[in-house]
Amino acid sequence: MGLAVPRVSVPRAVSAPRCVWPLAATLGEGACWSAREQALYFVDILGKALHRYRPDSGECRSWHFEEEVSALAERERAPGLLLSLRHDLALFDPASGELVRLHRPEPQRTGNRFNDGKCDARGRFWIGSTDYACRAWTGALYRYEGGGRCTRLLDQVCISNGPTWSLDGRTMYFNETGHARTWAIDFDPERGTLGERRLWRQFDAASEGVPDGMTTDARGRLWIARWGGGAVTCHDGEGTELARITLPATNVTSCAFGGPDLRTLYITTATVDLDETKRAAQPLAGGLFAVELDVPGLPANRFAG
């Protein structure tokens, strides 16, 4: 008698994706659920705006900046958010509108801007950069701990996106969008250091799009937004695709679990790079979408610095 092969748990959508805010963002990104406010924050990088959606009331509110704003994390010990701007990291209080700049990690790379970022379980903010044209290998990945403590951990990156972590916190997954690949990197959760890096999955950009923002669910599966692929895909720890959520927008940029039970997957999209014909065919491109799933996600880690 042969050994029994364990069945892979396949997640299931229990609703169709719906557009909850058809705002036509130029480059929607950075989805982050605030458990404290029961609201979904996200940004429009090129639109230079921070947005907040409250699902209980349907309230939509926006804050506009004089420069790009690319990623965010809720603060642990105080109200407000940590933001990544064009070149700077800053604190922002949505209630008062006060913005306090903290640190500029790469002052010599004036052709870069910040892109995606997220906190690890210890509250350290991991933020990546990219060149403005999204072509050169000038991007990097930084670990910011507050108080000016900022360390470059990866360099020569072509469009930094993610990261997210395994359930045990010992693997960081990191997307290098410009090369259509996802890396799995050994991670020390106590020290916040990186070890061996290995290719986790190479995507076929022409046929399936490239990996953009991503998140991890409560069973350790990865959910990856697919720029140019019109979908969010779910993968097991080995990279095998388990499920796919198709969106009525080609450029899918980030995803985050939210709602009272963390079973709603919020998805951001973009209109940038769509010509008039494609825009007409995708009237909801740039919108914020939501889909209900039969599995919860994990709470967003807060910034401890």
C-alpha positions in Angstrom: 0.0 0.0 0.0 1.4 3.4 -1.0 1.7 6.3 1.4 -1.2 8.7 1.5 -0.5 12.0 -0.1 -1.8 14.9 2.0 -4.4 17.1 0.2 -3.4 20.6 -0.4 -5.9 23.1 1.1 -7.4 25.2 -1.7 -9.0 28.5 -0.7 -12.4 29.5 -2.2 -13.9 32.9 -2.9 -17.5 33.1 -1.5 -18.4 36.2 -3.4 -17.5 37.7 -6.8 -15.0 40.6 -6.7 -16.9 43.9 -6.4 -15.6 47.5 -6.9 -16.2 49.3 -3.6 -14.5 52.5 -4.7 -14.2 53.3 -8.5 -11.7 56.1 -8.0 -9.7 55.4 -11.2 -6.3 55.6 -9.3 -3.3 56.2 -11.5 -1.3 53.8 -9.5 -3.2 52.3 -6.6 -0.9 50.5 -4.1 -0.1 49.8 -0.5 -3.3 48.3 0.8 -3.2 48.0 4.6 -6.1 47.2 7.0 -6.4 49.2 10.2 -7.9 47.0 12.9 -8.0 50.1 15.1 -10.1 52.1 12.7 -11.8 49.2 10.9 -10.8 50.8 7.7 -8.7 50.1 4.6 -5.9 52.5 3.9 -4.2 52.6 0.5 -2.3 55.0 -1.8 -2.3 56.3 -5.3 1.5 56.7 -5.8 1.5 58.8 -8.9 -1.7 60.5 -7.9 0.1 61.6 -4.7 -2.8 60.7 -2.5 -3.6 58.6 0.6 -7.0 57.0 0.7 -9.2 55.5 3.4 -12.3 53.3 2.9 -14.6 52.4 5.8 -16.7 49.4 4.8 -19.3 49.7 7.6 -20.4 53.2 6.4 -19.0 53.3 2.9 -17.1 56.5 3.7 -14.3 57.3 1.3 -11.7 60.0 2.3 -8.5 61.2 0.7 -5.5 63.2 1.7 -3.3 64.8 -1.0 0.4 65.4 -0.9 2.9 67.5 -2.9 4.9 64.3 -3.8 4.4 60.6 -4.3 3.3 58.5 -1.3 3.9 54.8 -1.8 3.4 52.6 1.3 2.2 52.8 4.9 2.0 51.1 8.2 -0.1 51.9 11.3 1.8 53.1 14.4 1.8 50.8 17.4 2.2 53.3 20.3 0.6 56.4 18.9 -2.2 57.4 16.5 -1.4 57.8 12.9 0.7 56.2 10.2 4.2 55.8 9.0 4.4 56.7 5.3 7.0 56.3 2.6 7.1 59.4 0.4 9.2 60.1 -2.7 12.5 60.0 -0.9 11.6 60.3 2.8 10.0 58.3 5.6 7.5 60.3 7.6 4.8 60.2 10.3 1.4 61.3 9.3 -1.7 61.9 11.4 -4.9 61.7 9.3 -6.9 63.4 12.1 -4.8 66.6 12.1 -3.1 66.4 8.7 0.3 66.8 10.4 3.3 65.4 8.5 6.7 64.9 10.2 9.6 63.8 8.1 11.9 61.3 9.8 14.6 60.0 7.5 15.9 59.9 3.9 17.5 56.4 3.4 19.1 57.0 0.0 19.9 60.7 -0.5 22.4 60.0 -3.4 19.8 58.1 -5.6 17.8 61.1 -6.7 16.4 59.2 -9.7 14.7 56.7 -7.4 11.5 56.9 -5.4 10.1 54.6 -2.8 7.7 51.8 -3.8 6.2 49.0 -1.6 6.7 48.4 2.1 5.4 46.6 5.1 6.2 45.9 8.8 7.5 42.6 10.1 6.2 41.0 13.3 8.7 43.0 15.4 7.4 46.3 14.0 10.4 47.0 11.7 9.4 48.7 8.5 10.7 47.1 5.3 10.6 49.5 2.4 11.9 49.1 -1.2 12.8 51.6 -3.9 12.7 51.7 -7.6 13.9 54.1 -10.3 11.2 56.4 -11.7 11.2 54.8 -15.1 10.9 51.3 -13.4 13.7 49.9 -15.7 17.1 50.3 -14.0 18.6 48.1 -11.3 19.0 51.0 -8.8 16.4 49.9 -6.3 17.1 48.5 -2.9 15.4 47.1 0.2 15.8 48.9 3.6 14.9 48.0 7.2 13.8 51.0 9.2 13.5 50.8 13.0 12.9 54.4 13.9 15.3 56.9 15.4 17.3 57.2 12.2 18.2 53.4 12.3 17.9 52.4 8.7 19.9 49.6 7.0 20.1 48.6 3.4 19.7 44.8 3.1 19.4 44.2 -0.6 20.7 46.3 -3.5 20.6 46.4 -7.3 16.9 45.5 -7.4 14.7 46.1 -10.4 11.4 47.4 -9.0 11.1 46.3 -5.3 7.7 44.9 -4.2 6.3 43.1 -1.2 7.5 41.8 1.2 5.6 39.3 3.1 6.6 36.4 5.5 5.9 32.8 6.2 3.8 31.9 9.3 6.9 31.0 11.4 8.5 34.3 10.4 11.7 32.5 9.1 11.2 33.2 5.4 10.7 36.5 3.8 9.2 36.6 0.3 10.2 39.5 -1.9 9.1 40.4 -5.4 11.5 41.8 -7.9 8.9 42.9 -10.4 11.2 44.1 -13.1 12.5 40.6 -13.5 9.1 38.9 -12.9 10.4 36.8 -10.0 9.7 36.1 -6.4 12.6 35.4 -4.0 12.4 33.4 -0.8 15.0 34.6 1.7 16.0 33.1 5.0 14.9 35.5 7.7 16.0 35.9 11.4 12.8 37.2 13.1 14.7 38.4 16.2 17.5 40.3 14.5 15.7 41.2 11.3 18.6 40.0 9.2 18.5 38.2 5.8 20.3 34.9 4.9 20.3 32.7 1.9 18.2 33.9 -1.1 16.7 31.4 -3.5 14.4 31.8 -6.5 10.9 30.8 -5.3 9.0 31.4 -8.6 9.8 32.8 -12.0 6.7 34.2 -13.8 6.2 34.4 -17.5 5.6 38.2 -17.9 4.1 37.9 -21.4 1.5 35.4 -20.5 0.7 35.8 -16.8 1.9 39.2 -15.7 4.5 40.0 -13.1 4.3 39.8 -9.3 3.5 43.0 -7.5 2.2 43.5 -3.9 1.4 40.4 -1.8 0.2 39.2 1.5 0.0 35.9 3.6 -3.2 34.2 4.9 -3.7 32.4 8.2 -2.6 29.1 6.6 0.6 30.5 5.3 -0.4 30.7 1.6 0.8 33.7 -0.4 -1.6 36.0 -2.3 0.1 37.8 -5.1 -1.2 40.7 -7.2 -0.3 40.3 -10.8 0.6 43.4 -12.7 -0.4 42.9 -16.4 -2.1 39.7 -15.4 -5.5 41.0 -14.3 -5.6 38.8 -11.2 -4.6 37.9 -7.7 -3.2 34.4 -7.4 -2.9 32.2 -4.3 0.2 29.9 -3.9 1.4 27.3 -1.5 4.8 27.4 0.1 6.4 25.8 -2.9 5.0 28.4 -5.3 2.2 26.2 -6.8 -0.8 28.2 -7.8 -3.9 27.1 -5.9 -6.5 29.7 -6.7 -7.1 32.7 -8.9 -9.2 35.8 -8.5 -9.8 37.6 -11.8 -10.3 41.3 -11.9 -11.8 43.6 -14.6 -8.5 45.5 -14.7 -5.2 44.5 -16.2 -2.9 46.2 -13.8 -3.5 44.6 -10.3 -1.1 46.1 -7.7 -1.6 45.0 -4.1 -3.8 43.1 -1.8 -4.5 42.9 2.0 -7.0 41.1 4.2 -9.4 43.2 6.2 -12.9 43.3 7.7 -13.9 42.3 11.3 -12.9 38.7 10.6 -10.1 39.4 8.1 -11.9 37.3 5.5 -12.2 40.2 2.9 -9.4 40.5 0.5 -9.0 44.1 -0.7 -7.3 44.7 -4.0 -5.9 47.8 -5.6 -5.5 48.4 -9.3 -4.1 51.1 -11.6 -4.8 53.0 -14.8 -1.2 53.9 -15.7 0.1 52.5 -18.9 -3.4 51.9 -20.3 -4.1 53.6 -23.6 -7.5 55.0 -24.5 -8.7 51.8 -26.0 -7.8 49.7 -22.9 -9.2 52.4 -20.6 -12.5 52.2 -22.4 -12.5 48.4 -22.1 -11.7 48.6 -18.4 -13.9 51.3 -16.9 -13.2 50.1 -13.3 -9.4 50.1 -13.7 -7.8 52.0 -10.9 -10.7 51.0 -8.5 -10.5 49.4 -5.1 -12.0 45.9 -5.1 -13.2 43.5 -2.4 -13.8 39.8 -2.4 -15.0 37.5 0.4 -12.9 34.4 1.0 -13.4 31.2 3.1 -10.1 31.8 4.9 -8.9 34.7 7.1 -5.7 36.6 6.6 -3.3 37.9 9.2 -3.5 41.2 11.0 -1.2 43.9 9.6 1.9 44.4 11.7 2.2 47.9 13.2 5.3 50.1 13.2 7.0 50.0 16.6 9.6 52.7 16.1 
